[in-house]
């Protein structure tokens, strides 16, 4: 039997067996497994566990979700298909890891200048809700086919990508010919800037940098701490004007979702709405932590000049236009999606400018005494290469 058919059949059979034990209240328990590509200690794995725990609490134990981090259940690029086929009941990974599967939603990852992770998460959530169904060229209201085979619970997204490298990159000339790790649309950014993109997921990047398989990586700054990649780079080039994100889905097997009682579905939706900001703020705090670590370990931070920034912007603009035309050629509303994305980013940028004295800070940083410095996390202090609650003490509570 074809494995895909086998797992599909197994998933359908398992729906009938979901109610296999009883909760504290005497009601039957729904047990779900949740595949996550992040490592166990990553801030987003911790946020996902909090989400799962809150669902268990609000359902009085009627739903129990077991998390499998670190791609132990399904690999990062097989996470979505694993949910479709019932290998996992829930999955979290990146749209970009399934190249070509999400021709409209991959637009979320475009280099449009996302200011931070909280903003990117709000924007991604807003757009996916708007485009779950859309009006096609014939004037018909249709479902977005690329996600219709699962139930997407929510989407979150990291702060703007930076260029972390084994040697400083201060200009386009420094970047020419460099082998740069990238995924999804960021591979097109690399090509546009004159580099050579090397596709790979985050869990392969540390070794690739260490061994010189790649010279640099386009990534959120948090990966330099959360995935320890800061250990094998020397420099970080901030490129906020072309800040891209990598959007991440949290989705559920459609048969499992449809089998849930209506009151349980309502609790899933309520918990998700309540905790979505936690994911966005988690990304911001992860960037702040990485900035502090990079400073403590003497890594160089390169800020492009205004003129250099414009050169980079001009080169990547065709990536945006090509995305829109490609989506339109598939019968998808690419131009409308891009227009909504740019408007949402501009709104978030303006809000951050007002908050930050007219400047948009690099991710995880703040303006102080005439320069950019790592932004501290409220109520935390830096100790032993990590942030800990301030009451535990440390070197200079923030």
N, C-alpha and C positions, 0 to 999 in steps of 0.2 A: 504493500500500500504506500502511495506517495505520502511522505512525512507531513506535508502541509495539510493534506486531507485527514491524516491520522490525528494531528493535533486539533484540527477543527472539530472533528467528531468527538474527541475527548472533551473539548471545551463544552460542547452542547450537552454531553452526558453529565458533565460536572454541574451544570446549572441545576439539575434536579437534586443534586446532592449537597447543595450549598447549605441547606438547613439540617446539619448533621448532628448538632449538639445544642445544649441549652445555655442561655445566659443566666446571670444572677437573678434576673426577674422571672426565670422559668421559661422565657421565650427562646425560640431556636436561634442559633448563632450562625452568622454569615462569615465565613473565613476567606480572606482574600490575600493573595501574594502580590508584592509591589516591587518591580525590578527598576533599580536606579543605577545609572552609570557612574555617578559620583562616588568617591571613596567614603568609608564610614564616618570619618571625622569632618567631612566638608560641611560648611555652613548650610548648604542647601539640603544635604541629607538630614541634618539635624532639624531643619525646618519641616521637611517632609514627615519626619517621625512625630513632631509636635502636631502636625495636621492629622496624622493617623490616630494618635492618642486622643485628640479632641473628638474625633468621630466616634471612637469607642466609648468615650465618656458620655457624649450626648445621646448615644443610642443605648445607654445603660448596658453596655457589653454585648449588644446584639450584633455588632460588626467588629471583627478583629482583623487588623491588617498587619501582615508580617512583611517587613522590608528586607530586600536583598540588595545591598549596595555593592559598588565596585564591579558591576557587570558580571556578577557570578551566575545570575540566572539567564540573562541574555546580553550579548555584547551591545555596545553603544549603538552601532549601526544596524543592529537587528532588533532593537528595543520595540519600535513601533510594530513591525511585522510579528514580533513575539506576542504583543497584545492582540493583534488581529487573529492570530492562530490559536490563542488560548494558552500559550506557554506560560504567560503571566496574566494576571487579572488586571493589573495596573502597570503603567510604565512611565518613566521620566527619562527623556533624552532630548537631543537636539534635532530640530527639523533638518538642519544642514547635513546631518550624518546619513540621511537617506536621499542622496542626490537624485533630483528629477522627480521625486515622489510628491513634492508640495510646490507646484509651479506658481501658485499665487502667494502662499504664506511665506515662501522663501524671501519675499520682498521685505519682510520684517528685519532681515539681516543686512539691509543695504547701508552703505556708508553715508548716512544723512546727518550725522552730528548729534547722536544721542548724548545728553549731558551726564546721566548717571543711571545706575541700575534700577532705582525706584521709578524713574521716569520711563525707562525702556519697558519695565514690567507693566506700568499703567497703559502705555501706548499699545503694546502687544495685546493686552487684554481687551482694550477698547476696539481694536481693529478686528480681532478674531470674532468678537460678538457681532459686529456689524456685518461681517462677510461670511458668517456660517451659512447664510442664504443670501442670494443677490438676484437682481434682475438681469437676465441675459439679453443678448442683442435682439432677440425676438420679443422682448417685453414680458417674458415669463419669469416668475419667481422660482428659483431652483436652489437645491442644496449644494454646498461646496463639496464636490465629489471627493476631493483629496483627503478629507477627514470624515467622510460619511460612514466609513466602515468601523469606526470606534466612536466612543463618546468622550470628546475632549472636555475635561473638567476645567482646566485653566492653563494659561501660558505665563511663563515668567522669562525674564531676560537680563543678562549681565550688563554691567557698565560698559562704556565705550572702549573698544579695543585699542590696545597700544602695540607698539612694535618692540619686542624684547629681543636683544641680540647679543651674540658672543663678542662683538666689538661695536663701538658707538656708531650710530647712523645719524648724521646731522643734516644730510641733504639727499636729494634724489641721486646725485652722483655716487654717494656712498652705497646706495641701495642697488645700483645696477648689477644684474647678474647674481645677486644673492639668492641662495636657496632658502625659501621662507615657508615654514609650516603654515597651512591655512586649510579651511574647510568651507564648503558651500560657496556662497557669493564672495567670501574673502579671497578665494583663489583668483577671482577676476580682478579684485583690487590689486593683488600682487602683480598680476600681468600688466595692468594699466600703468603701474608705477615703474615697471621695468625689471621686476624680480622674476624668479623662477619658483612658482608655487609647488609645494610638496604636500599632498593631501594626507592627513592622518588625524586620528582622534587625540584628545588630550593625554590619555593614558600611555601613549607611545612617544610623547614629545620630549620628556625628560631625557631618555636615553639617546634620542636623535640629536638633541642639542649637545649632550655630553660627548658624543662620539663624532660630532661634526657632520652628521648626515644632513642637518640643516644648519644654516647660519643664524637664523632668527625665527621668531614665531609671532604671528598676529594673534593676540589673545587679550582677554580682560586682565587687568593688572592683578586681580585676585589669584589667578592661577600660579603666579610666581611664588605665592605663599601656600595656597591651598593644595597645589599639586607639586610644590617644592621646586618648581622650575627656576626660581631665583638663584638656586645654588649653582646653576650651570650657564648663567648669562652674566654679562658685565654691565649692560646699559639698557635703559628704557627710553624710547623715543615717543613722546606724547603727540598724538595726532588728533586732537579733539574735533577739529572742523570736519574730518571725515570719519568721525567715530561711528563704527558699526557695532552691532550687537550680535549675539547668537541667541535666538529665541528657543525656548525649551517647552515642550508639551508635557502635560500630565494628563494621561488619557486612560480610558477603561474599556475593556472588552465589551463590545456592544451587547452580546447576549447576557453577560453578567449584569450590565447596567439595566437592561430591560427586565431582568428577573427580580430586581430589587423592589420591595414594597414602596409605595408612594411616600410614606412618611420617612423612610430611610433616604430616598432620593433627595427629599427636601433638606434633610440634615446635611448630606454631602454638600449641597449647594450653599447652605448657610455657613458651614464651617469654611468652605473655600472663600466665600466673600469676606468673612471675618479675618482670614489669615493671609490673604493675598499681599497686603502691605508688608507683612512679615518677610515674605520672600524678597520683595523689592528692597526693603531696608537691610535684609541679610546680605544682598549683593553690595550695597553701599558700605556696610561695615567690613565686609571681606576686602574691599578695595582699600579701606583705611588701614586695616591690619597689614596688608601687603606693603603699602607705602612705608609704614613704620619699620617693617622688617628690612626693606630695601635700604632705607636710610641707615639703619643700625649696622648693616653689613657693607656699607660703602659703595653701593651700586650707583652708577652715574645716571642722572636724569637729564634728558635732552628735550628742551622745548624749542620747537621750530619757530623761526622768525615769521612775522606777518607775511612777508614776501614769499618765503619758502612754503608757508601754509597754502597760499593761493595757488602755487604751482601744483601741489598735490591735489587740491580740490579740482582744478581744471582737468587733470588727468583722469580722475575717477568719475566725473560727471557722466561720461558715456555709459558707465556701468549701470547707472540708474535708468537711462533711456532704453538701453538694451533689455533690461528686465521688463519694463513696461511693454515694449513691443513683442517680446517673447510670450508674455502672458496673454496679450491680446490675440496673438496668432493661434492660441489654444482655446479661444473663445472665452477667456477670463477677463475680468475688468481690471487689467493691469494699470492703465492710466489713472483710473479713479482711485485705486488702492494707493498708488504712489502719491497722488495729490493729497489724500487724507493723511498719509504718513508724514509728508513734509509739513503739513499744517499742524499736526499734533506735536511734532518735534519743535517747531518754531514756538508754539505755545509754552512748552516745557522749558525751552531755553530762556524765553523772556521771564518766566516766573523765577528761574534760578538767578538770572541777572539782577532782578530786583532784590532778591534775598542776599546776593553776594556783592553788593556795591558796584554793579555794572559789569562784573566779570563772570565768565563761565569757567569755573575751576577745572583743572584736570581731575580725573576720577580719583577720589580718596585724598584730595588735597584742599588747602585753604590758603588765602592770602594773609600773610602776617609779616610785619616789619619789612615791607618792600620785597617780599619774595614768596614763592609757593613752598609750603611746608606740609607734612602729613597732617591730616585732620584727625584729632583724637576721637575716641568713641566715648560718649557720655557715660559716666559711672564706671569706667574701666581704667586700668592702669597697666603699663607695659612692664612685664616681668618675665625673665627667662625666655625671651624671644616670642612672647605671646601676650595678648591682652587677657587680664584676669579682673574680676570684680574689685573695685577700688578698696574695699574694706580689708582685702587680704594683704594689702601693702604692695610696694614695688618701687621702682625707680622713678619717682615723680608722678604722683597721681594726676590724671587729667580730668 
